[in-house]
Amino acid sequence: MTDFKDQLKTRRTFAIISHPDAGKTTLTEQLLLHGGVIREAGTVKGRGSKKLASSDWMAIEQQRGISVTSSVLQFDYEGKRINILDTPGHEDFSEDTYRTLMAVDSVVMVVDAAKGIESQTKKLFEIVSKRGIPVFTFFNKIDRDARSPFDLVDEIESTLGIQAFPMNWPIGSGQILQGIYDLQEKDMIPFKNATDHPEIREEGMEEVELLEEAGNDFDQEAVQNGKLTPVFFGSALAGFGVTEFLEEYLKYAPQPAGIETVDDEKITPDSDQFSAFIFKIQANMDPRHRDRIAFARIVSGEFKKGMDVTLSRTGKKLRLANVTQFMAEERENVENAVPGDIIGIYDTGNYQIGDTIYSGKKKITYPDLPTFAPEYFNKVIAKDVMKQKSYHKGITQLVQEGTIQLYKAWNSNEYILGAVGQLQFEVFKFRMENEYNVAIQFEPIGSKVARWINPDQVDEKMASSRNMLVKDRYDRPVFLFENQFALNWFKDKYPDVDLEAKM
C-alpha cells in the first residue's frame, strides 16, 4: 500500500472565493466535470439520482439560488486528489467562509470580468492575505462584454496590493471574443463560437507582444508566499479556459503545509502522529437521519477507520468509526485519509468548531478559529408551545454550526439570537420549519454592540435599557449595548471593567 507520505504529496486543497454572482458555483461545477464526478453542470454522478447544483445541496440554496453554507467537494485529476471547499458568496455568511479559509492551502479568486474587484472579494482577500495563502485569480465571463484586461490586472495590484502575472490573455470579449492566448505555451486557443474579427485578433496579439516585452518574470516562490497571483481569463459557463486554468493551477499550487500549535510548535504533515481540527459543523445533511457532521481538516499523520483519538479541549477519548468523505451531500465511508483531506465525522454532540483531535500521547492543540461579534439581534419564540422539545433541539443544533449565536436573558430563559447579517435569520427560520417542523417568530431588538465581560466583574445594577445583560450559550455574561455611544458611556462610568469584542 502507498505510504501516506507519498499520498499527501498528491493533495491540493483550496477554497473558491468571490463576490455573489461572479460565477463561483459554475466554475466549481466545471472543475467537477473535469474530474468525471458529474456528467453535466447541475447533476451529481452516481446512485442514479438527479441533483440540482452539486455544491448547493441545502433546500433554501436551491430555492433562492445562493450559497449559504460551505460545501466540500472531492475529485481526482491527472494524478492529483483535489479537495474544493466551495464557500458562501453572500456576505452575511462570511464568518463561515473565514473559518473555511483556515482549512485550505490555496485560494481561487473568481472575479466577474465586467465588474472587476467587488466589495466581498476585497474583504475575503484581506483574510487570505493575512495568512499568506497562495491566490490564483480567474477572471470569469469574458464571453460577455468585459473591461480591458489591462485595467483588470492593474486593479488587482492597486486594490488588493498583490502582484499579478497573466498566464493567458483574452483576445476580444463578448460577441467579438476570439479566444485566449496561452502565454506559457505560446499558443492561441480559439473560442468555439467565435466569429472572425481579424482586427480584434491583431489588436489582441499586439497586447500579447507588449506583455511579453514588459512583463515580469514568473516567480513561483512569490506565488507560494501569497505575494503574486497567477491570472487566468475564461468563461465558466461556456467551459472555456477552465482546462488550462486547472492544469496550470495543479502545476503551481502547494501541497499540504504544516500548522503551528498554540505552543508555537510547527506540526508538519509527514509527522506520524495524526492530528486534525474541526472547522465546520453541519446538522441535517441527511434529513432522514437528523445527523450532525463535524468537518475536520487533517493536518498530520494518517487517518485510519476505527482509530482512537483524543479531543484536546476535554481530554475525552473518541473512536473515529463512522467517517465519510464528500461530494456535496453525497458521501462515502472512508477507510483512510491523509493531510490535506477533509473528513466528516459523525457527531453526537462531542465537537465544537475549532476543536483539535489527535492520536497518541503527546497533546496537540491548534489555535482557535475566528469568531465575530454579531450585529443584529432577535428574540425567538416557538409558535406552538407543544413543540418545545423539537424547538430546543433545533436551536441547539443550528447554533452549534456557528453561523448564528444564542443568548439568554439574564433572569429568564428567553432566547435571543445574534447574527452578523439579516439573511442568517431567514435561513434559520426556514431550517427550523423545514428540518425540525417548528414554526417560529422573531421579535427584533435591533442592532446592538455585543461585548463580553469578566464574570467576576458583573453587577446586575450595571444593566439598563441601553445595555442589556444576557448570557451566551456557555453562560458567560455579555452586555448588548444599544449603540457605540452607549458603549462609550459605559466605559467612562466603569473604567475598570474589562469588555471583550470576541470570546
N, C-alpha and C positions, 0 to 999 in steps of 0.2 A: 504494500500500500504506500502511496505517496506520502512522504513526510509532510507534516503541516507547515513546516518552514518553507518548503517549496511551494505549497498551495498558496500561502499568504502572498507570495510574490505576484500571483495572478489576479489578486483582488484590486478592484478600483471602485471606491465608494464615494459618490458625490450627491449633492443636493442641487436641484434646479430652483433658481430664484428669479422673480420677475415682478413687474407691476401687473395688476389684473389685466387680462385681455391681450397680453403680449404674445401669447401662443405657447405658454409653458406646457400645458397638458397635451397639446397637439404634438409638440416636439417629443415629449415623453412617449407618446404612442408610436411615433415614427421609429424611435430607438427600439421599442419593443418589437416592432415589425422586423427590424434587422436581426433581433435575437430569436426570431421564429416563435415568439411567445403568443403573438396574436396574428390572426390571418388578415384582418383589415382593421383600420382605425375604429376603436369603439367596441371591439369584441375580444374577449379573452379566450384563448385557445384551451381546449381541454374540458372533459366531463360533459361534452355535448351541450353545454349551456350557452345561451346568448346573453351577453352582458352589455351594459352601457359603457360609458367611458371607463377604461380599465383602471384608472387610478382614482376616479371619483365614484367610490362604491357606496357611500352613505346616501340614504334616500333623499335627504334635503339637498345634497350636492347635485343629484340627478334632476331634482325638480327645479332648482334655481340656476343650474349651470355654472356653479362656482365651486372652488375647492375650499373646504373649511377644516380639513384635517390632513396631516401629513400621511402619505402612503409610502409603503416600502415595496419596491419592485425589483426583481432579480432576473438576470438572463446571462447567457454565455455568448461570447462573440470573439472569434479568432483567438481562441486560447485564453481569453480573459473572462473572469467571473465578475459581472458588473452589478453593483447594488445602487439603484437610484432611490433617493429619498425625495419624493415629489411633495413640495411644501405648499401650504395655503397661500394663495396670492393676495387674499383680502387682508388689509392692514389690521383689522380687528383681531386677527389670529396670528399676529406677528410673534407673540410670545412662544407659540408652538413652533414657529419657524426658527426663532433664535435657538431654542433647545436642540432642534434638529441639526442646526449648523455645528453644534458641538460634536456631532456623531459622524462627521464626514471628513474626508481627506482633501477634497477639492470641491469647487462650485462651478456650475454652468449658469451664466447670467444671460437670460433671454431678454432682448430689447426689441421693441417694435421699431423698424427702420424708418417709419413715417413720423414717429413721436420722439425718438431718442430717449435719453435717460429721464425716467419719471420718478416721482417722489418716493414711492415704496421701494423701488430698486435702489435708490440712493441710501435709504435707511438701512436696508439689508446689507448693502455693500459695506457700510461702516462697521457692522458687526464682523463681517468676513475679514475686513482689513485689519481689525484689531488682533485677530488670531493669526494673521499672515497666511491665510489659506490661499492656495493657487486658484486663480479665477480664469475661466475660459468664456469668452463672450460670443454669443450667436445673435447677430442682427437678423431678425425674422421679417417675413412678409415683403421681401424685395420684389415679389411678383405683383405688388401693388405700388402705387406711386410712393417713392421714398425720398428722404432727404439725401443730400450729397454725401457719399461715403466719407469724403474728407472731413465734412462737418461732424459726422457721427464719431469718427475716430478721434477728432480733436476734442469733442465733448467728453468722451471718456477720460481723456487726460486732464482736461481743465476742471471738470465737475467732480470726478472721483479721485483725482490725484494719483493715477496709476498709469504707467507707460503702456501703450497699445502697439501690438505688432500684427498687421494684417497677414493672415495665412492665405486668404484668397481675396478677390476683388470683383465686385459686381460690374458687369458691362451693361449699363442701362438699368431701368427698373420699370415696374408696372407693365403697361402694354408694349413698351419698347425694350423689355428685358431681353438681352441677347444670351446671357449666360453668366458664368463666373470664371475668372481666370485663376488657376491654381498657381500661386506664387512659389510654391515649393517644387512642384513638378514641372513648372513652366508649360502649362497645358491649359487650353480653353475647354471648358465643359459647357456645351450649349444647352440652353433651356429648351425643354422638349416642345413647348408651344410657341417658340419664338417666331415672329415674322421678321424677315430680314431687313435690317436698317444699317447699311454699310457705314453711314456717317457716325452712328452711335457706336458701332464696333471700333471704328478708327479712333474716335474720341476716347473711348474706354482704354484702348491699348496705349494711347499717349499717357493716360494717367498711370498705367502699369509701369511704363518706362520711367516716369517721374519717381514712382515709388522705389523702383529698383536702384535708381541712381542716388536718391536722397535718403532712403530708409535706413534705419538702424539695423545692426546685425541681430539675429535671433539669439537670445540669451536664455538658455534653459535653466540656469541657476536662478535667474531673476524670476522666471515663471514659478519655480518651486518655492520661492520665498514670498510669493504674492506681490512682487514689485512690477511685473509685466504680464499683461493679459494677451494671449493669442486671440485674434479676432477673426470670426468667420461670418460670411454672408450666405443667406439661403432662404428657403420658404418651407417651413414645416408642413403646411397644409398641402403643398404640391409635392412634398417629399424630395425637394431639390436642395442639394448641398448637404444633406444630412449624412450620407455615407462618408463624404470627405471629412466632415466635421468629426464623426465618431472615430474614424481611423486615425486622424491626427491627435484627437484627444487621448486615445489609448497609447499613443507613442510618448506623450509628454506628461500625462497625469501621474501623480505619485502613487506608489503602493502604500499600504497602511503604515502610519507613523506611531511612535510611542507617545505616551502622555505622562505628565508629571503628577505625582500624588500630592495630597495635602502636606506630606512630609518632605516635599521637594525632591523626591526620588523619581527618576525617569524610568518608567516601565516600558521596555521595548517589546514589540510584537513577537519576537522569536524567543521570549522567555518561556520556559517550560511551565511556569505557573499560570493557570487560567485566571483571567480577570475580565470583567465587563461592567458597564454602567447602564442604568435604566434611564432613557431619555424621553420616554413616552409611555403612557398607559391608555388603552382604548377599551371601553366597555361595549359589549353587544356587537362585535364584528359578525357574530353569527346569532341573529335574533332568536333562532330556535333553541339555543342553549344558554342564552343570557351569560355569556362568558366574559372574562376580562383577560386581556393580553398585555403583558409588560414587554415593551420593545427594548432589547439590550444590544448595545454595540460591543462586540468582542474587541478587547484591546490587546490581550496577550494570551499565549497558550492555545490549546485546542479544546473545544467543547466536545464532549462525548456523551451520548444519550445515557441518562441514568446516573451521571456523575453527582457527587455531593459538593456543595459549595457553602460558603458562609456569607450571610448578609452582614456587611460591615457595620451598618448603623445599629443593629441589635445584637450581633453575635450569634444569631439563630442559624442553625444548620438546616439546609434545604436540599432536597434531591431534585435535579432537573430531569424529570422523566417525560413530561409532556411538553415538548419544544417543537416549534414549527418555523418554517421559512415561508416567505410570502410572494404572491403575485397579486397585488391589491388584496381583495378579500379571499381569494383562493389561497389555500395553504397546504403544505405538505409536512408530515412529520420528518424531522431531520435527525440523522444518526450522528453526524459530526459537522463542525463548522470551525472556521479559523478567523484570526484577526482581520478586521475589515467587514466581516459578515454581520448582518443584523438578524438576530433570532427573536422569536416571540415566545415568551414563557407564560404558560397558563397560570393565572394568578388568582388565588383565593383570598387576597387581601393582605399579602405579606409585603408587597413592594410599594415604594413611593418614588416619584420622579427624582432623579439624582442619586438613587441608591447605587452602591458598588457591591458586586458579588465576586468572590474569589475562591479558588481551591487551595488546599494546603494550609500550613500553619501560620505562615507569615501574613500579617494583616495588610491589606491594601485598601486605601480609601482615596477615591478621586474627588476633585473639588466639586462643590455644589454647582448645579446648573442655574442660569439666570432666572430670576423671577421679577415681576413688575408689580408695583402698587396699582390696584385698579383705580379707575377714574369715575365710573358710573355705578350706581347702586340702586337695587330694587328690593323691597320686601317681597317675599314669595309666599303664597298661600295655596293650599290644595282646595279645589272647589268642592270635592266630595270628601267629607270627614271620614267616610267609611273606608277610604283607601290610604289610610295613614301609613300602613306597612310598605306598600309599593312606593308611596311618596318619599318616605325616608330612605328607602333603598336606592331609588333613582337619584335623589340629591347626593347621597354619599358616593355613589359610583361615578356620577358625572363630574363631581367636584374633584375626585381623585385623578381625573385626566389632566387637570392643571390649566384648563383654559378659562375656568370661572372659579371665583373664590367664595368661600362660605364664611359668614359671620353670624353670631347670635347676639341678640340684645342682651345687655349686661344682667338684667334682673328678670329675664323671661326666656323662653325657648323660641322666641320669634326668630325666623330665619331671614337673613339679609344676604343677597348675592352681590358680589362685586365683579366687574369686568373691565377690560381695557377698552372695549368698544361695544356699541349697542347691538351689533349683529350677533354677538355671542349670546345675548338673552333670547333672541329669536330662535337660534339653533337649540339652546337649552329647552325652551318651551316645546319646540317641535319634537325633540327627542323624548322628553318626559311623556308627551301624549302618545307618540308612536312606538316607543320602546318599552315604556312602563305602564301605559294605559292610564295615565293620571293627568287630568286636566288641571292646569294651574293658572293663577292670575298674579300679575305683578302690580305692586303699588310703588311707583317711582319715588325715590327720596333724593333724586337729583345727582349731580356730580359732586364728589367730595374729594378731599385730600386725606388719604389714609396714612397714619403714622403709628408704628408700634412703640410701646412704652415699656420700660423695665417694670416687671410685676411688683418689685419692692417699692416702687415709687408711686403706685396707683393710689389715688384717693377719689372716691366717688364724687366728692364735692367739686373736683376739677371739671366735671362734666356740666354741659349746659346745652341750650338749644342750638348753639353754634358749634359745639364739638361733642358729638355723640360718643359715648363709651360703649364699646362692644368687645366680644371675644372672637378670635379667629377659630378655625376648626381644631386647633391644638390647644384651645382655651387660653391663648396668650392675649393680653389686653391690647386693644387698638383704639385710638381716637380717630373718628371720622370728622374732619374739620369742614365747615361749610365752604370755605374758600381759603386762598393763600393769606388774606388779611386776617382771618380768624386764627390761622396757624401762627402768624407772626405775633398777634396779640397774646396768644397763649405762651409763646416763648418768652415774651417780655415779662409776663406775670409770673411764670415759673422757670426762671433761667437755669435752675439746677436739674430740671427734668430732662432726661435723655430721650429723644424721639428718633426713631429709625424709619427710613423710607422703605426698606426691604427687610424681610425676615427669612 
